[in-house]
Amino acid sequence: MDKLARPTSASGPTLIRAVGLFTGTFLVAGVVIGSGVFKKIVPLAQSGLSEAWILAAWVLAGLITICGALNLAGLSSLTEESGGIYEYLRLSFGNFASFLFGWSDFTIIGTASVAALAFIFAQTINTLLPLPNPLQHLAQVSIGQFIYPFADSGIKILAIGTIVVLTWVNYRGVAGSGKLSNVFTAAKIMGILLLIILGLFMATPPTPTPPPLPNLNTAAVAGTPFFNAFFGALLSVFWAYDGWMDLSFVTGEVKNPRRNVPRAILFGVSIAIGLYVLVNYAYLRVLSLPALAAVSPNEIGAAVVAEAILGKTGKTWILVLIMISVFGSLNTVLLSHSRVYFRMAQERFFFAQARAVHPRYRTPHVALLYTCAWSCLLVLSGTFDRLTDLVIFGNFLFYGLLAVAVLKLKRQGKITVHVTGYPVIQLIILLFALALTVNTIVTQPQQSLMGLALMLTSVPFYFYFKRKEAKA
């Protein structure tokens, strides 16, 4: 294994610690509460699960996420450097494990999330105010009959413009970006609370219907279709919780990170759990499961619910709320993931320019530009949703590895702080990650294997950067 820690250059400007506990909590809540809370009720209603099991999926996913945050608390005592999962894996298992995560994050997970959120933001604006398509005459031009870079040109141009604008905001300082995130997170939380109040107190509950049986069309494992239906629902719900670890990527800019990073994640995720369970209960009070299951794939469940309560005005209001929510999440994802590539470059396992810190704004400006450029290319490719689907289980592979890291380093005495729930929390994460990964591979073998193959493209790049490091 590589050395546990390596000093980085002390010369030149460094990142400034401008993120406190309050802003950190809002950053976590801001990135977690994205589009999933508005869209996931429809596929969950189509899963065949009862209302109680749907709500149980939201609660269980939240509790597993809390377990992950408690596990992270132990790892956060190792370092105050930026990088998050990347840095924790490097300190625990060496450079290859950390690079596998970092390269997967750059090529698919992080940048594809930026592209997807920007695209959803532009799509929502297009629903409210149809955008022109200036390149419509080139819409059929393709690369291998697979990528159509000029299709939906109006939406793509707006999505790219949004990424560029937010990159500029983050380029000019983390404090300004954090304040922007606070504003949008507060707005989306107030909007969701209003939706909860309307659903709980102003809507007429639907006529009770017998709870549906688990969907027997779901692929069975050992004759257990309910198991697969529930894990399929959890897989969908976890997308709504995704992003909770993003704050760890900006550890180098958090005040008192050993204390504030795990606390901010716990507080932010707790806010999300409460809002998610309440708003989904509100959805179910307004419309029955069959009515929600019948919603068109091109419609948004929350918008249909709001329209049932307030008519067209309600639908418009929800679309505006989704715009605010997605915009805030996009800002936070762009802010956090660029710090992973910055840290990789510091360790000489990424392009060297990305380790630069802006002398005036004290931000990793080149890493931000790399993130912006690759995200914009993914927008043009139009394949980012497919890419994120391919690695939907990838995060849990790394979450499981982080649980092993705590067990290993705690046993070796390298983690000396008290870790709440140790070792039970770590075993829960491991078992759950294993069950979710196996179930995904069995029910979606082609997508899962393709996702693993894409992640393993990191191998040749790892040896390329390792060879360059040896020559340095």
N, C-alpha and C positions, 0 to 999 in steps of 0.2 A: 504494500500500500504506500501511497505517497506520504510525504511528511504531513503531520497533522495541521500545521499552519506555516504560512510563508509570509514574511513581511512584504508589504507593498511600498512603492516609492513614496517617500515623505515630501518630495519636492513638488512644487507647483501648487495651484489652488486645490482645495478639498471641498467636499460637499458640506453644506451647512445644515445643522440640526434645527429645523424650523417647524416640525410636526409634533404637536403635543397630544395628550391623551384624548381630548375632545375632538380635535381634527382627525386623529387616527381612527377613532370610533366611527366618525361620519364617513371617512374614506372606506372603511370596511362595509358599513351599511350601504354606502353609495354604490360600490361595485357589485355587492351581492344582490341588492334589490334592483334588478334590471327589467328585462322584458318577460322573464319567466313567470313572475307573479300574475301577469295579465293573460298569458297565453296557455299555461300548462293545464288549466282546468278542463279544457276540451279533450286532449288525449287521455287524461286521467278518467274522465267520464266514459270514454270509449274503451277503457281497459276491461270493463265488466266487473270491477270492484264495487262494493257498496260504499255509501257515503262515509260510514265509520272507518272503513279501511283506507279510503282516500285521505281522510284527515290524519289517520294513523301514519300514513306514509310521510306526510309533511312533518309530523312530530318526530318520527324515528330518524328521518334524514337530518333534522335539526340537532337531535341528540348525538348522532354520530359525528356531526360537524363540531359540536362542543367537545367531544372526545378528542378530535383532531386538534382543537385549539389547546386543550390541556396538554396534549403530547408536545405541541409546539413550544409550550412554556418551558419545558426542560431544555429543548434545543436552543432557545433564544438566549440561554445563559452562556453559550459557547463563544459568541462573538457579537460585536456591535457594528460589523461591516454590513453594507448593502448586499443583496443577492438572495436572501431568504432560503428557499428550498435548495437552490444551487449551492449556497455556501454551507448549509448544514450537511448536505450529502458529501461535499468535498472533505469536510472535517471528519466525517464519519467513515467514509469508504474510499476516499481518494478521488483523483481527478476524473477518472473515466465515468464513474457513477454520476458525478455532478455535471459533466459535459453532456452525458446522455440526456439528462433533464433539460439543461440549458439550450442545447441545439434543438431539441423537440419543441421547446417553448418558442424559440425564434422562428422556426420554419412553419409551425402549425399552431400550437396552443395559444400563445400570447398574441402574435400578429394576426392570426385568423380571427381571434376574438375581437380585436380592434376593427378588422374589416367587416365582420358580421354585424357588429353593433352600429357601425357607420351606415351600413347598407339598410338595416332595419330603421334607423333614424330617417334616412332619405325616403324609404318606402312609406313611412307614416306621413311625412310631409306630402308625398305624392298622393296619398289617399285624401288628404284635406284640400290640397291645391295641386291638381295635376301638372306635372312638370313637362316641358317640351323635350323632345328627343332629337337633338340636332344632328346626330349621326345615324338616324334610323335607316338611311339608304345603305349603310354598311353593316346592318344588323346580322346579315347572313354570312358575313366573313368569319371564318373560323380557323382555329389552329387544331388540326387533326380531328375535325368534326366533334370536338370535345369542349374547346374554349371559344366563346363568342365575345370577344372583348368590347365590341361596340353595341351589343344588345342592351336595351334599357339604359341608353347613354345618359339620359337626363338624371336618372337616379344615381348612376355611378359617378357622374361629374360632381353632384352634390355631396355624395359620400366621401369622395376624395378631398373635396374642398373642406369638409368638416374635419377630416383627419389633419389636414394641413393647418387649419386655424388652431385646433387644440394642441398640435405639436408646437406651434408658435407660443401659445400661452404657457405650456410646460417648459419650453426653452428659456423663457424669461424668468423662471423662478418657481420653486416648489411651494413657497408660501402663497403666492397668487393662485396657483393651481389648487392648493388645499382649500382656500377661501371659496373658489368657484365650486369645488366639490361640495362644500358645506351648504351653499345656497341651494344647489340642485337636489341634494339629498333631503334637506329640510322640506323643499317643495313637494318632492315625491312622497315623503312620509305623510305630510298633511293631506295630500290628494288621496292616498290609500286609506287614511283614517276616515276621510269623508265618505269614501266608497263603502267602508265597513259600517259606518253609522246609517247610511241610506239603506244598505242591505239588511241590517238588523232591526231597524226601527221604522222604516218607511215603506218597506216592500210587503206585499201580501205573500205569505209562504205558499209554495206550490202544493197541490193536492198530493198527499203522501202516496208513494208507490212502493210495492214490495222491493226490497233490495235485490239487485240482480246477482245472479250467480257469477262466479269467476268466468272469464271468457274462455270457453273450451277450445277456441280456435288457436289460442296461444300455444306455441310449441312447448311440449311437455318434456320434462326431465324426470325420468324414473316414475312416470305416471303422476306427476304433481303439477298440473296446470295452474293451480292457485299460486304456488311458489313462484312460477315464472311470471304470472300476471302481476304479483306484488313487487317482485324485483324489477320488472319492466317499469312499473310505476315509480319505484325508487330511482331508477336510472333517469327518468324524466325529471323527477323532483330535484335530484342532485344538480341538474343544470341550473336550476333556480338558485341553489345555494353556492354555486361555483364562484370562485374569486375571493373566498374568505381568507386565503393565505397571502393575498397580494400585498398586504401591508408589510409583510416580512421582507419583501423585495426592496423596500425603501428604508430598511433598518438604519442605514447610514445617515438618514435625514430625520430620524425620530429622536426626540429628547428622551433621555433615560430609557433606551430601547429595551433593556432586559426587564424592566418593569412595565413599560407602556405598550409594547408590541402584543404580548399575550392578553393583557387586560383589554386593549382596544378591540382585539379580535373577539374575545368573549362577549363584550358589551355589544359590538356591532352585530354579531350573529344572533344574540338574544333578541335584539330589536327585530331582526328579520324573521325569526321563528314566530314571535308574537303576531306580527303583521300577517305573515303567510297563513297561519292557522285561522286567524279571525277573518281574513278576507275570503278565504276559500269556504269557510262556513257561511259567510254572507252570500257568496255565489249560490251555494246550495239552498239557501232560504228563498232566493229569488226565482230560480229555475230548477226544474227537476233534472235528475240525471239523464233521462231520455232526451229532454230538450237540449241540454248541454252537449250530449253526444251527437246530436243532429246538426250542430253548428258546422258550417262549411270550413274546410281547411284554410280558405282565404280570409276568413273572418277571425277576429280576436274575441275570445270568450268574455273578457271583462267589458269590452265594448257592447256586446250583445246584452249582458246583464244590465249595464248602465242604460241602454236604450229601453229595456223592459221597465225600468223605474222612471226615467225622465224623458223618454222619447229620443228624437234626433239630437236634442241638445245634450243629453247624457252621453250619447255616442261620440259626439264631437269633443266633449270635455275629456273623455277617457283617452281619445287619440292624442290630445294635447298633453295629457299626463304621461302617456307612453313616450312621447317625444322628450319631455323633460327627464324622465327616468333613464331612458337609453342614453341621452346626451351626457348625463352625469356619470353613468357607468363607463361610457367610452372615455371620458376624461381620466377617470381613475385607473382604468386598465392601461391606457397609454402611459400614464405617469409611472405606474409600478413595474410593468414588464420591461421597460427600457433599462431599469436598474439591474436586471439580471444580466443583460448583455454587457453593461458597463462593468459589472463585477467579473464576468468571464474575461473581458479584455484586460482588466487589472491582473488577472492570473495568467495572462498570455495564452488563453484558449479561445480567443475571438480576434477579430480584426483589430489591429493595434490602435487605430485612430479612435475606437469606441471608448477607450479608457480616459479620454480627455475630459477635463472639467472646465466649463466656461469661466474665464478669469473674472468676469463681472457678475454674471447671474448665478454662478456656483452650481450649475446643473450639468448633468452628463449629456451635453447638447449633441455630440456626434452619435451617441447610442440612440438618442431620440430620433435623429435623422435616419438612422438605419431602420428603426422601427417604423417610422413614417413611410419610407420608400417601399419596404417589403409589404406593408399592409396595403398600400395603394395598388401595388401589383396584384395582390390577392383580390382586391375589389374588381379590378379589370378582368381577372380570370373568371370571376363568377363561380368559383369552385370552393369557396371558403366554408360554406355550410357542409359540403361533403367532407372536407378535410377535418372539420371539428367533429363530425359524426364518427369518422374513422378512429379518432383517438379519445372517444368519449369515456372509455374506461382507463385511459392512460394515467390520468391524475391519481386514480386509486392504486395503480401499481406503485407510484411514488409515495403516496400516503402510507401504504403498507411498509415500504422501505424506510420511511421516517420513523415508524413505530419500532422497527428492528434497530434503527440507529440509537434510539433512546435506551432500549434494552441492553444493547452492546456497551454504550458509553457509560451508562449508569453502573453496569457491572464492573467496568474497568476503572471506575472512580473518576472519570473525566467530566462527568456531570455531577457536581457536588450539591446543587440546590435541591430542595424538596420538590418532587414532581407529584402533584395531586393525582391520586388514583393509580399510581405505579404499583405493580405491573399490569393490573387488571385492564386499565384503559388501553394499553398497548396491545394486549391480547384481543380485546374487542375489535380494535381497528384492523388487526391482522386477519382475524376470522372473517370480518365483514368484507374487507378488500378481496380476500380470496374467493368468498362466495359470489360477490358481485362480478368479479373478473371471469370466473369459471362459467357462471350463468350467461354472461355476455358472449363469451367465446362459443358456447354450445348453441345458443339461439341465434347468434349473428356471426358465424364463423368467417365468412368472407371479409366482412368489414373489419373484424377484429384482427385477422392475420395481416390485412393490408395496413392497418394502423401500426402494428408492430414492425412491419417492414419499413414503413416511413420513418419510424423512430430510429431504426437501426442504420439509416443513412448517415447517422452521426459518426459511425465508425471510421470511414476514410477521412473525414474532416478532423476527427480527434488526432489521428496519427499525423496529419498535415500540420496542425498547430503544435503538436508535441515535438515534431522535427524542427520547426521554426524556433521553439523555445530552447531546444538543445543547442542550436547555433548561436542564440543570442548571448 
